Amino acid sequence: MTTHEFPAFVHALPEADIPYKGLKGWLLAGENGQVLYAESDTEVLIPEHSHGEQWGVVIRGRIELTFQDRTRMLTRGDMYHIPSGATQRAHIFPGFRAIEHYAERNRYQVKKKR
């Protein structure tokens, strides 16, 4: 059986405080970084920025990712590795799901409950 949604135990993780409307994620964090289970059901534009090293895999949908003067359209099964400090930007399309590992252990903060 396959599913396009993350299982309940992923949604039970702390939610990440992500500053881009429409993009949600749940954090698994430790001494060696953070894993973000990311999802979006709307179009999201992430402006140019940089941070520590990042690796990810698209598990559903698509993302147009630009870094190191190269733009790529990534879809299910595509992996990406962005070196630390590389300038990047992204265009996320509805239905996107990905798992991303950040070398920075404090890349995202936990979203405060209201």
HELIX and SHEET records of a PDB file:
HELIX    1   1 ALA A    8  HIS A   11  1                                   4    
SHEET    1   A 5 LEU A  23  GLY A  30  0                                        
SHEET    2   A 5 GLY A  33  SER A  40 -1                                        
SHEET    3   A 5 PHE A  96  TYR A 102 -1                                        
SHEET    4   A 5 GLN A  54  ARG A  60 -1                                        
SHEET    5   A 5 MET A  79  ILE A  82 -1                                        
SHEET    1   B 4 VAL A  44  HIS A  49  0                                        
SHEET    2   B 4 GLN A  88  ILE A  92 -1                                        
SHEET    3   B 4 ARG A  62  PHE A  67 -1                                        
SHEET    4   B 4 ARG A  70  THR A  75 -1                                        
END                                                                             
